Amino acid sequence: MCGRRTGKTTGGIVDVVEGMIGGEQWGWFSPSYKFSTEVWRELCNILAPIIAKKNAQEYRIETINGGVIEIWTLQGVSAEDVARGRKYHGVVIDEAGLIDGLIEVFNAAIRPTLVDYKGSALFLGTPKGRRHGFVQLFARGEVGENGWASFKAKTLDNPYIPPEEVEAARRELPEAVFRQEFEAEPSDDGLNPFGLKELERAVQPPSKKPTICYGVDLARANDFTVVVGLDEWGRWTEYDRWQAPWTETKQRIRRLSAQAPCLVDGTGVGDAIFDDLAMSGMNVHKFVFHVASKRELVQRLIAAFAGQKVTIADGIPYTEFKAFEVTYTSQGKVRYTSPSGVHDDAIMAWGLALTMYEKMGAVPPETVANIYDYERLGIDPDARPELRDALIAQARRNGEYVERGPYDQFGEDWT
């Protein structure tokens, strides 16, 4: 179990090559085609001097001394169809943290291939949440179970990785995600950058206070147009989602409060929509999506969830936020994205609304909950700020003071 770029796959390739030089038969299992192709190319290059036969369609290499390697892709196939009838001296399960149903696949399909030669299995990967089978298998080695051994390494244990690149990732990522991806410490939230507990806590009914700003994410191809409104607290007041021709979309956006500023997606065709809305007299501002701006928008949301400064609607918005994850480009750069088949329109609309809120310089008013705490702790709310802050700091150190939001004291009837 290792951080990213520690050389996991390279280590597995070394084991395979050494085994094949000794005339052994090996199997390699990857979660998807894109992981298999790179390993195939590498093995073809290294083994070139001793290859007797290779089949690119079947991902199979035979060497002149009887060695064999077969590469299997686990995506979209049932366990019963993988490696049936094969026997191996050893297998490598690469990117094990990305394989759905890892334990079931291993027990049903891979483990039987090792019986004839009393073979070994090498699981390589970065953890993807504490509940994944990879973490469960790793625990068997940690507790010293017979026949199992577990090893861990951080990204910076690889001397060829520039430390400044890892530090850049540390600044960009939530702490739990960084520790998982670069220090191999499984996170309770898997790859979700917002935090599953923070998301559950943020799901609230709409605020009944007036809307002071909007975020508008415009539809692309099969996407949806989504509008989100926020109140003076940054809590959601309005949420709407639809697919319609541009004429109808503009009409629906114009029905929003004309006084409240809107941050509108002005990317691509959205530029013309923005111009039409501006000419109609709406208080609109443009936001253009690109890699850097989307990253900043998502990081703003991450900070808001961590500070309990945002609420979201249940249903589709919660589902989108929960499915969102951190991925990486081929150059190792951080990228925020939704899994295939899951939209991110609500996330972008909430991010636009929050960005507009912060651009306005909006500051939430004093909470009733905090005033309640002042009275409970015997602190005069009208005392000099420095004295009041010192007393609150002392109460925090004593465990007597807990920050509260506007919902916490009064439940659903907080207004």
N, C-alpha and C positions, 0 to 999 in steps of 0.2 A: 504494500500500500504506500504509494509515493505521491509527492507533489508533481505538478506538471513539469515536463521537460527534464526529468531526472535521468532519463535514459532507460526507462522500463522496457520499451519495445526492443531497443538495441540489445539489452541484456538477454531477452528472450531469443532473439535471432542468434546470438552467440551460442546459447545452449543447443539450439536446433542444428547449427552448422557443425559443432563439435560432435553431436550425436550421429549426424549423417556421415561424417568422416570415418566414424567407427562402424558404418554400415547399418545404422538403426533406422527405424521407421517412426516418423513423427507426424502429429496432427497440430494444426494451428487454427484457432477459433477466434473470429473477430465479430464485433456487434453489427457491422454493416460493411457494404462494398467499399466505401471510401477508405476504411482502415485496412482492408485486405490488399488493395492495389499497391500501396506503398511497401508493404512487407514483401509482396510478390516480386516487385522490382529489385528490392535489396537482396533477396535470396538469389535471384537470377544472376545478379552481378557478382556476388561473393562466390557462388558455386560454379560459375561459368567454366573453369578449367576441368571440372570433373563431372559435368552433366552428361548423362548418357541419353536422356529423353525428357522432354518437358511438354506439357499440354496447357496452354494459356487459358483454354475454355474451362478446364477442370481445376486449374490452379494446382497442378501436380508436377513435381520434379523427381526424377530418378537419377541417381549418380552411378558411376561406373563400378562402384564397390557394393552396390545393393542398397544404399541409403535412399529413403523416400521422405518427402514432405508433401502433405496435402493441406491446403488452406480452405477453411469453411467459413461461410458467412451465415450468421444466425438470424439476420433480419428477415422477417416475413416467412419463416419456415417453422414447421412444428418439430418438436424434439425428436419425434419418431423418424424423421427424414434425414437426420444429421448423422453422418459417419456410421450408418448401419452396416454391419458386417466387417468393419475395419478392426485392425489390432495395431496398437502403437506401443513403442518403448517409452514414449513421453508425449505430452501434449502441452501446448501453451494456450491459455485463455487470456487474450489481450483485451485491454480496456474493459476489464471485468465489471467495473462500476457502472458501465453503460448498458449491460446486458439485462434485459427484462427476464424475470424468472430464472435468474442465474442458478440457484440451487436445484431447481427442478430440471433444468436443461442438463446440468452436470450429472445429476443422479441417473436420469433416464437415458441420456445419449452418450455422454463423454466418458463417464466412469466405466461402463462396460468395455470400452476399447482398451483399457489398461490391464485387464485380467490376465491375458495370455502371457505377457512379459513382466508381470508385476511392475507395470510402468508408473511413472511419476507425472504429476500435474503441477504446472506453474501458473498461478493466477497473478496477473499484472493489472494495475489500475490505480486511478485516483478515486477516492470515495465520493459517492453522490447521495449523501444523507445517511443517517444512522440506521434506518429501517431496511436498507438494501441488503440483498443476500451476500454481497461482497464483504460487508462489515461483519455479518454473522459468521462467514467462513474464516475471516481473519481472526475472529475471537477464539476459534478452535486452536490456532497456533499459539495465541497469547496465553491461554490457560495451560498449555503444555500437553494437549491431547495427543495420544500416541499416533504417530504417522504424520503429524502436521507441524509446520514451523512458520512463523510470521515475521516479516521484516518491514521496516518503515524507513522512509527517507524524505527529506524536504527538498524543495527545488534547489535551494542554495547549496545542498550537498554535492550538486553537480558543479565542478570547478569551471566548466565552460559557459555557464550562464552568467551574463553581466548582472551584478548586484543592483545596478541602478534601474534595470528593467523591472526587477522584482519589487523594488521600492516604489516605482511608479504605479505598479498594480496595487500595492498596499494602500496608497493614497486614494486610488479610484474605487476600491471595492469595500463593501461592508466587512467588518472584522471577521464575522463568522464565515463568509464566503472566501475571504483571503486565506484564512487558516485551513479551510478544506482544500482549496485548489493548489495552494503553494506549500502548506505544511502538513498535508495529509491527515488533518483532524476532521473526522466526519461532523457535519453540521446537522442540527435538528431540522433545518429548513431545506436541506438538499442544495439546489442551485438557485433558490428563490432569493432575489436581492432585498426584498422588502421585509422578510421575516413572517412566517406563518402565524405566529402568535400576535404580531403587530397587526396583521391583516384582519384577523378575527376580531380584535379589539376595535378596529376602525370601522367595522360594519355597523352603521347607525341609521335610524330613520331620518328623513330629511328635516333640516332646520326650518322653522317657521319664520325666521327672521328675513328681512329683505335681501335680495340678491345684490351684491355690490360689483361682481365681475363674472365674466364667462370665459370658458375655453371651448373652441369649436374645431374639432378634427374632421376634415372633409373626406368623403368616400374616395377610395381608389379601386377601380375594377370591381371585385366582388366584396369590397369592404363596406362599412357603414359610416354615415355621418353621425357624429356623436356630439352633443352639447351638454356641458356641465356648468352649473352656476354655484358660486360660493357666497357665504354671508360674511359678516365682519370678523367672524372667528376663523374663517377658512373652512367651515363645515359646509357640506353640500346642501344646496337648496333645490336645485333642479337637475334632472337628468333625462335626456331624450336620445333616442337612437332610431335611425331609419335609413332606408334605401329608396331613392326617388330621383326623377330627372332633375337637372340642375335648376330649372325654373322653379320647381316646387321647393327644392332645398333652400334657395335664396328667400323665397316667401316665408318659409318657416323660421329662418334665422332672423328675418326682419321683425318678427313678432316678439322677439326678446325685448327686454327692457331697453329702451333707446338711451337711457341715461347711464346704464352700466357699461363700462368698457369691455370689449371682447377681444381676446387674442385668437386670431384665426389662422389656421393652416394655410399658408400662401405658397405651398410647394407645387411646382408644375402647373396644372390646370387651375389649382387653387388661387394662383396669382390673379387671374381674370375674375374669379368669384369675389376675391377680396376687393378689387377695384370697383365692382358693381355695388357691393355693400357700402363701401366708403362714399360713393357718389349718391347713394340713397340717403345719406345723412347719419348713418350709424357711427357710433364711437368705436371704430375697429382699429386693431393693430395687427401687423403681419408677423408671422413666425415661419421661417423656412427650415424644413427638416433636412439635415445631412448628418453624417456620422457623429461629428463632434456635438452639434446642437441637440441631437436626440440623447446622447450620453449625458449631457449636462441636465437635460430635462428630467431624465430618469433619476439621476443622482439627487436632484432637488426633491423628488418624491420620496426617495429612500430616506433622506434626512427628515422629511416631514413625518413619515411613519415612525421613525425611531423616536422622534420628539412628541409623538401623539398630537400632532398639529393638523391632522387631516382626517376626514371621515369619508367613507365610500358607501355606495348603495349595495344591497345584497343582490343576488342573482347573477346576471351576465358580468357586471363590473367586477364583482368579487372573484368569479371564475377566471376572468382574464388576468387579474392581479396574481391570483394563486398559481396560475400556470406559467407566468413570466419567469425567465431564467437568464443566468449569465452564461454566455458562450465565448469562444475565442476565435479570432481569425487565424489564417495559416501563418501569419507573422507573430502570433501570440498576443495580439491586442485584445483588450476587453470589449465585448459586444453584448448589448442587451437585446433580447429577442423573445418572441413567443414560439412555442413548438409548432411544427407543421400542422395546419388545420385549425389553429386557435388564433382568433383576432386579437389585436392590441388597441383597437380604436378607443375604447373607454379609458385605457391607461394614458394614451396620448392626450385625450381631452382633459383628463384630470390634471395631467402635467401642464397643459397649456393654461388651464384655469388657475393653477397654483402659481405659475410664472407671472401671470397677469396680476394676481393678488400681491405678489412680492414687488412687482414693478410699481404698483400704486403706493408702496410704502405702508401698506395696511398693517396696523398693530392691534391685536385683540385687546378689547377693554379689560379692565380689572375683573377677575372672576368672582362671583358670589362665593364660590368655594374657598378662595384664598382669604376673603374677608372673614368667612366663617372660621378659618384656621387662626387668623389673627386673634379673634375673640377667645377661641378655645385656649390659645397659648398665652393669653394676657398681653398681646402686643397691640399697641395703639396704631391703627392704620394710618393715622395722620402724623405719626412721628417722623422725625427727619429720616430720609431714605437710607442714609448710611447706618443709623441706629437700628432701623427696622430690619435692614438686610443682615446686620450682625446678629440680631436676635434670632432671625429665621435660620441663619447658618448654624448657630448653636443648637437650635431645635433639631435640625437635620442630623447633626452629629450625634445627638442623643436618641435618634430614631423616633422623634415625636412629631415630625412634620412630613407630610406626604403631598407632593404636587397633585393637584386635581384639575380636571377639565370641567367644562360647564355641565356635562351630563352626569358626573359621578355622584353628586350630592342628591340629585332629585330624580334620577331614572328617566323614564320616557316623558314625564311631565316637567322637565327642567325649565321650559319656557315660562 
